[in-house]
Amino acid sequence: MKTNQTDFECVVVGAGVVGLSVARSIAKRNKQVLVIEKNKRFGEETSSRNSGVIHAGIYYPKNSLKATFCKKGNSEIYSYAKKRGINFNKCGKLIIANSSYEEKILSQIKTNAQKNGIILKYKNKTHLKKIEPNLNCFSALYSETSGIIDSHDLMANFIFDIEDKKGELVFQSKVSNVKIEKKKIKFCINNDNNYYSTKVLINCSGLESHLLAQNIKQLKKSSIPKIIFVKGSYMKLSGKSPFKKLIYPVPTKNGLGIHSTLNLDGQTIFGPDDEVVKEINYNVFDEKRLKFFNSIKKFWPEISLDKITCDYSGIRTKVKKNDFIIQDHSDHQIKGLINLFGIDSPGLTSSIPVGEFVADKYIDIFNDL
């Protein structure tokens, strides 16, 4: 950052996959953009601590932001990855049922997916034995557009696009003391009491989005949703992967259940589970292995406890309605401020259309200032 430069057109707070996509979309419109990140590197939190799954948009209510952006993002992220040579595997996903009760849930999922314009193929036990001989289940729904992607390389390409349009990124810089003065938003970095100003501030700070919002003096507290943290731990399988596709149980209250995914090296990763926590802590505890074992053996009876080991964890934010929240001045009456809250799964899949959506809001705000 140039120390003699006090005014910016646009500042994006947060260099996760969504913040970078937002900045990329703004830079594509030939607008000056600065990305400010508190960590040493990009994507160190939620964006690098997930399954790396490209979702189809199956579970979300029709016309919700999650449904809209996920369906659009599914095709766009594959297209972008192909153009840039980003590693991905469009392996497909099976959502499985292990009882007549769970079959009813599958039927509900299939109906909801149809409302979102997504066709899931029903597979009975005979079909499944041909597709995945090691899988034990009653029946399943097959999503052929689900897959996995190298999220690190995706973010690196977003940064290339930003910098190619003269956008800038600055790391180890935490935004604080935000206040609105006339047509400018003023802020400090690392509590140094030296104020910078921007016409537009876009809050993409993920796990700290609500904390940054609370730091904006003129923002009404009623505009800040209640955020809960949901921690998901992952376990790694030693040895050959038993599956070629992603294997998902029926969803749980706070997530999609402990599922079997693949990384791009072909190794199987199980998880995440879901645990509501009050603070950020990425430790994975060995006592969780039995919980994972009991869950996994329902669809893979041959699993043995000594073949799974603790791997990593991630924490995601949840809001009351379990949908993305993207606020502008029509929501909080502060021109120049855009807040993003509750950007959990499918945030990675949705990142490109979310970036375009926020950039369109930015252009409208910028033209009005």
C-alpha positions as CSV (number, residue, x, y, z in Angstrom):
1,M,0.0,0.0,0.0
2,K,1.3,3.5,-0.8
3,T,1.5,5.4,2.4
4,N,0.8,8.7,0.8
5,Q,-2.4,7.4,-0.8
6,T,-5.4,8.1,1.4
7,D,-8.3,7.6,-0.9
8,F,-9.4,4.4,-2.7
9,E,-12.4,3.8,-5.0
10,C,-13.1,0.4,-3.5
11,V,-11.7,-1.7,-0.6
12,V,-12.6,-5.4,-0.2
13,V,-11.9,-6.7,3.2
14,G,-11.0,-10.4,3.1
15,A,-8.9,-12.5,0.7
16,G,-10.8,-15.7,0.8
17,V,-12.3,-17.2,-2.4
18,V,-15.4,-14.9,-2.2
19,G,-13.5,-11.7,-1.4
20,L,-11.1,-12.4,-4.2
21,S,-13.9,-13.2,-6.6
22,V,-15.6,-9.9,-5.7
23,A,-12.4,-7.9,-6.2
24,R,-11.8,-9.7,-9.5
25,S,-15.2,-8.8,-10.8
26,I,-14.8,-5.2,-9.9
27,A,-11.3,-5.1,-11.4
28,K,-12.7,-6.6,-14.6
29,R,-14.9,-3.4,-14.8
30,N,-11.7,-1.4,-14.9
31,K,-12.3,0.0,-11.4
32,Q,-9.6,0.5,-8.8
33,V,-9.8,-2.1,-6.1
34,L,-7.7,-2.9,-3.0
35,V,-8.0,-6.2,-1.1
36,I,-7.0,-6.0,2.6
37,E,-6.3,-9.3,4.4
38,K,-5.4,-9.8,8.0
39,N,-3.5,-13.1,7.5
40,K,-0.1,-13.6,5.9
41,R,-1.6,-15.3,2.8
42,F,-4.9,-15.6,0.9
43,G,-7.5,-18.1,1.7
44,E,-6.1,-19.2,5.1
45,E,-9.4,-19.8,6.8
46,T,-12.7,-21.1,5.5
47,S,-11.6,-21.2,1.8
48,S,-8.8,-23.6,2.5
49,R,-10.4,-25.6,5.2
50,N,-13.3,-27.4,3.4
51,S,-13.9,-30.4,1.1
52,G,-13.1,-28.5,-2.1
53,V,-16.4,-29.8,-3.5
54,I,-18.1,-28.2,-6.5
55,H,-21.8,-28.5,-5.6
56,A,-24.8,-28.7,-7.9
57,G,-27.4,-26.7,-5.9
58,I,-29.5,-29.6,-4.8
59,Y,-30.5,-28.8,-1.2
60,Y,-31.3,-25.1,-1.1
61,P,-34.8,-23.6,-1.3
62,K,-35.9,-22.4,-4.7
63,N,-35.0,-18.7,-5.4
64,S,-32.7,-18.6,-2.4
65,L,-29.3,-16.9,-3.0
66,K,-27.6,-20.3,-2.3
67,A,-29.7,-22.0,-4.9
68,T,-29.4,-19.3,-7.5
69,F,-25.6,-18.7,-7.2
70,C,-24.7,-22.4,-6.7
71,K,-26.5,-23.6,-9.9
72,K,-24.9,-20.8,-11.9
73,G,-21.6,-21.2,-10.2
74,N,-21.4,-24.9,-10.9
75,S,-21.1,-24.4,-14.7
76,E,-19.1,-21.2,-14.4
77,I,-16.4,-22.7,-12.1
78,Y,-15.8,-25.7,-14.4
79,S,-15.6,-23.3,-17.4
80,Y,-13.1,-21.1,-15.7
81,A,-11.0,-24.0,-14.5
82,K,-10.8,-25.4,-18.1
83,K,-9.7,-22.1,-19.5
84,R,-7.0,-21.7,-16.8
85,G,-5.9,-25.2,-16.5
86,I,-7.0,-25.5,-12.9
87,N,-7.1,-29.1,-11.7
88,F,-10.5,-30.5,-11.1
89,N,-12.3,-33.8,-11.1
90,K,-16.0,-33.9,-12.2
91,C,-16.4,-37.3,-10.5
92,G,-20.1,-37.0,-9.6
93,K,-21.8,-37.6,-6.3
94,L,-24.1,-40.2,-4.7
95,I,-26.6,-39.1,-2.0
96,I,-27.4,-42.4,-0.3
97,A,-30.3,-43.9,1.7
98,N,-29.9,-46.8,4.2
99,S,-33.5,-47.2,5.2
100,S,-37.1,-46.6,4.0
101,Y,-37.2,-43.5,6.1
102,E,-34.1,-42.1,4.4
103,E,-35.6,-43.1,1.0
104,K,-38.4,-40.6,1.8
105,I,-35.8,-37.9,2.5
106,L,-34.2,-38.8,-0.9
107,S,-37.5,-38.2,-2.6
108,Q,-37.8,-34.8,-0.9
109,I,-34.3,-33.9,-2.0
110,K,-35.0,-35.0,-5.6
111,T,-38.2,-32.9,-5.7
112,N,-36.3,-29.8,-4.3
113,A,-33.5,-30.3,-6.9
114,Q,-36.1,-30.3,-9.7
115,K,-37.5,-27.0,-8.4
116,N,-33.9,-25.6,-8.8
117,G,-33.7,-27.0,-12.4
118,I,-31.4,-29.9,-11.4
119,I,-32.1,-33.5,-12.4
120,L,-30.9,-36.2,-10.1
121,K,-30.9,-39.8,-11.3
122,Y,-32.3,-42.5,-9.0
123,K,-30.1,-45.6,-8.6
124,N,-31.2,-48.8,-7.0
125,K,-28.9,-51.3,-5.2
126,T,-28.2,-53.3,-8.3
127,H,-27.1,-50.2,-10.3
128,L,-25.0,-49.0,-7.4
129,K,-23.1,-52.3,-7.1
130,K,-21.9,-51.7,-10.7
131,I,-21.0,-48.1,-10.1
132,E,-19.5,-48.4,-6.6
133,P,-19.0,-52.1,-5.6
134,N,-17.7,-51.2,-2.1
135,L,-20.8,-49.1,-1.3
136,N,-23.4,-50.5,1.0
137,C,-26.8,-48.7,0.8
138,F,-30.4,-49.1,0.0
139,S,-30.6,-46.6,-2.9
140,A,-29.1,-43.3,-4.0
141,L,-29.5,-40.2,-6.1
142,Y,-26.8,-39.4,-8.5
143,S,-25.6,-35.8,-9.2
144,E,-23.4,-35.9,-12.3
145,T,-22.2,-32.3,-12.1
146,S,-20.7,-32.5,-8.6
147,G,-17.0,-32.7,-8.3
148,I,-13.8,-31.3,-6.6
149,I,-11.4,-28.5,-7.5
150,D,-8.0,-27.2,-6.5
151,S,-9.3,-24.2,-4.5
152,H,-5.8,-22.8,-3.9
153,D,-5.1,-22.6,-7.6
154,L,-8.6,-21.1,-8.2
155,M,-7.8,-18.3,-5.7
156,A,-4.3,-17.8,-7.2
157,N,-6.0,-17.3,-10.6
158,F,-8.4,-14.8,-9.2
159,I,-5.4,-12.9,-7.8
160,F,-3.8,-12.9,-11.3
161,D,-7.0,-11.4,-12.7
162,I,-7.1,-8.7,-10.0
163,E,-3.4,-7.7,-10.4
164,D,-3.7,-7.9,-14.2
165,K,-6.2,-5.0,-14.0
166,K,-3.9,-3.1,-11.6
167,G,-5.8,-4.1,-8.5
168,E,-3.7,-4.5,-5.3
169,L,-3.6,-6.9,-2.3
170,V,-2.1,-6.1,1.1
171,F,-1.6,-8.8,3.8
172,Q,-1.1,-8.8,7.6
173,S,-3.4,-5.8,7.7
174,K,-6.6,-5.8,9.9
175,V,-9.2,-3.2,9.3
176,S,-10.5,-1.4,12.4
177,N,-12.2,1.8,13.6
178,V,-14.5,2.2,10.6
179,K,-16.6,5.4,10.5
180,I,-18.7,7.1,7.9
181,E,-17.8,10.7,7.1
182,K,-19.8,12.5,4.4
183,K,-19.4,10.4,1.2
184,K,-16.4,8.5,2.5
185,I,-15.8,5.5,4.6
186,K,-12.8,5.9,6.9
187,F,-10.8,3.1,8.5
188,C,-7.6,2.3,10.3
189,I,-5.3,-0.7,9.7
190,N,-3.9,-2.6,12.7
191,N,-5.2,0.0,15.1
192,D,-2.5,2.5,14.1
193,N,-4.9,5.5,14.2
194,N,-3.8,6.6,10.7
195,Y,-7.0,6.8,8.8
196,Y,-7.5,5.8,5.2
197,S,-10.6,6.5,3.2
198,T,-12.6,4.7,0.5
199,K,-15.7,5.4,-1.5
200,V,-16.9,1.8,-1.2
201,L,-16.1,-0.8,1.5
202,I,-17.1,-4.4,0.9
203,N,-17.0,-6.6,4.0
204,C,-16.0,-10.2,2.9
205,S,-14.2,-11.0,6.1
206,G,-15.8,-14.4,6.6
207,L,-15.5,-15.6,10.2
208,E,-15.1,-12.0,11.3
209,S,-17.8,-10.4,9.0
210,H,-20.1,-9.7,12.0
211,L,-17.1,-8.4,14.1
212,L,-16.1,-5.9,11.4
213,A,-19.8,-4.9,11.0
214,Q,-19.9,-4.2,14.8
215,N,-16.9,-2.0,14.3
216,I,-18.7,0.3,12.0
217,K,-19.9,3.1,14.2
218,Q,-22.9,4.3,12.2
219,L,-24.2,0.8,11.4
220,K,-27.3,-0.2,13.4
221,K,-26.8,-3.3,15.4
222,S,-30.2,-4.6,14.1
223,S,-28.5,-4.9,10.7
224,I,-26.0,-7.4,11.9
225,P,-27.4,-11.0,11.9
226,K,-26.6,-13.4,14.7
227,I,-23.8,-15.6,13.7
228,I,-23.0,-19.1,14.9
229,F,-19.8,-21.0,14.3
230,V,-20.1,-24.6,13.0
231,K,-16.8,-26.6,13.2
232,G,-16.3,-29.5,10.9
233,S,-13.4,-32.0,11.4
234,Y,-12.0,-34.3,8.7
235,M,-10.4,-37.7,8.9
236,K,-8.0,-39.2,6.3
237,L,-8.1,-42.8,5.1
238,S,-4.8,-44.6,4.7
239,G,-4.5,-46.9,1.7
240,K,-6.5,-47.2,-1.5
241,S,-9.8,-45.2,-1.9
242,P,-12.8,-47.5,-1.8
243,F,-14.9,-45.1,-4.0
244,K,-14.6,-43.2,-7.3
245,K,-17.4,-40.8,-6.6
246,L,-18.3,-38.5,-3.7
247,I,-20.6,-40.4,-1.2
248,Y,-23.0,-38.3,0.9
249,P,-25.5,-39.5,3.5
250,V,-28.8,-37.5,3.9
251,P,-28.2,-34.0,5.4
252,T,-28.1,-33.1,9.0
253,K,-29.3,-30.0,10.8
254,N,-26.1,-28.0,10.4
255,G,-24.5,-29.7,7.4
256,L,-24.5,-32.5,4.8
257,G,-23.4,-35.3,7.1
258,I,-20.1,-37.1,7.4
259,H,-19.4,-37.9,3.7
260,S,-16.6,-39.5,1.7
261,T,-14.8,-37.2,-0.6
262,L,-11.7,-37.4,-2.7
263,N,-8.8,-35.1,-3.0
264,L,-7.1,-34.4,-6.3
265,D,-4.4,-37.1,-5.5
266,G,-7.2,-39.7,-5.3
267,Q,-7.0,-40.0,-1.5
268,T,-10.2,-40.4,0.5
269,I,-11.1,-37.8,3.1
270,F,-14.1,-38.3,5.4
271,G,-16.0,-35.4,6.9
272,P,-16.9,-32.9,8.0
273,D,-19.0,-33.5,11.0
274,D,-20.8,-30.5,12.5
275,E,-20.2,-29.1,16.0
276,V,-21.5,-25.7,17.1
277,V,-18.5,-23.9,18.8
278,K,-18.1,-20.5,20.4
279,E,-14.5,-19.8,19.4
280,I,-12.1,-20.4,16.6
281,N,-10.0,-23.5,17.2
282,Y,-8.8,-25.9,14.5
283,N,-7.6,-28.7,16.6
284,V,-8.9,-32.2,15.6
285,F,-9.3,-34.5,18.5
286,D,-8.6,-38.2,18.3
287,E,-11.7,-39.2,20.2
288,K,-13.7,-38.2,17.2
289,R,-12.4,-41.2,15.3
290,L,-15.0,-43.6,16.8
291,K,-17.8,-41.2,15.8
292,F,-16.5,-41.1,12.2
293,F,-16.0,-44.9,12.2
294,N,-19.6,-45.6,13.3
295,S,-20.9,-43.2,10.7
296,I,-18.8,-44.4,7.8
297,K,-19.3,-48.2,8.4
298,K,-23.0,-47.7,7.6
299,F,-22.1,-47.2,4.0
300,W,-18.7,-48.9,4.0
301,P,-18.8,-51.9,6.3
302,E,-15.2,-52.9,5.5
303,I,-13.7,-49.8,7.2
304,S,-11.4,-50.4,10.2
305,L,-10.7,-47.9,12.9
306,D,-6.9,-48.0,12.5
307,K,-7.2,-46.9,8.9
308,I,-8.6,-43.4,9.7
309,T,-6.5,-40.6,11.2
310,C,-7.1,-37.0,12.2
311,D,-6.5,-34.6,9.3
312,Y,-7.8,-31.0,9.5
313,S,-10.8,-28.9,10.4
314,G,-12.7,-25.9,9.2
315,I,-15.2,-23.5,10.7
316,R,-18.1,-21.9,8.9
317,T,-20.6,-19.2,9.8
318,K,-24.3,-19.9,9.9
319,V,-27.1,-17.4,10.0
320,K,-30.7,-18.0,11.1
321,K,-32.3,-18.5,7.6
322,N,-29.2,-20.6,6.4
323,D,-28.9,-18.4,3.3
324,F,-26.3,-16.0,2.0
325,I,-26.8,-12.4,3.2
326,I,-25.6,-9.6,0.9
327,Q,-26.5,-6.2,2.3
328,D,-26.3,-2.8,0.6
329,H,-27.6,0.7,1.5
330,S,-31.2,-0.4,0.8
331,D,-30.8,-2.7,3.9
332,H,-28.8,-0.5,6.2
333,Q,-29.0,3.1,4.7
334,I,-25.2,3.5,4.5
335,K,-24.1,4.3,1.0
336,G,-20.9,2.8,0.0
337,L,-21.1,-0.2,2.4
338,I,-21.7,-3.8,1.3
339,N,-21.7,-6.6,3.9
340,L,-21.6,-10.3,3.2
341,F,-22.7,-12.6,6.0
342,G,-23.2,-16.4,6.3
343,I,-21.2,-17.3,3.2
344,D,-20.7,-20.9,4.1
345,S,-21.2,-23.9,1.7
346,P,-21.7,-23.6,-1.3
347,G,-19.6,-20.4,-1.1
348,L,-16.7,-21.9,-3.2
349,T,-19.0,-23.1,-5.9
350,S,-20.9,-19.8,-5.9
351,S,-17.9,-17.6,-5.8
352,I,-17.9,-16.4,-9.4
353,P,-21.6,-15.4,-9.7
354,V,-21.4,-13.9,-6.1
355,G,-18.5,-11.8,-7.3
356,E,-20.5,-10.6,-10.3
357,F,-23.6,-9.8,-8.3
358,V,-21.6,-7.8,-5.7
359,A,-19.7,-6.0,-8.5
360,D,-23.0,-4.9,-10.1
361,K,-24.1,-3.5,-6.7
362,Y,-20.8,-1.7,-6.5
363,I,-21.2,-0.1,-9.9
364,D,-24.7,1.1,-8.9
365,I,-23.4,2.5,-5.6
366,F,-20.3,4.1,-7.2
367,N,-22.4,5.8,-9.9
368,D,-24.7,7.2,-7.2
369,L,-21.9,8.7,-5.0
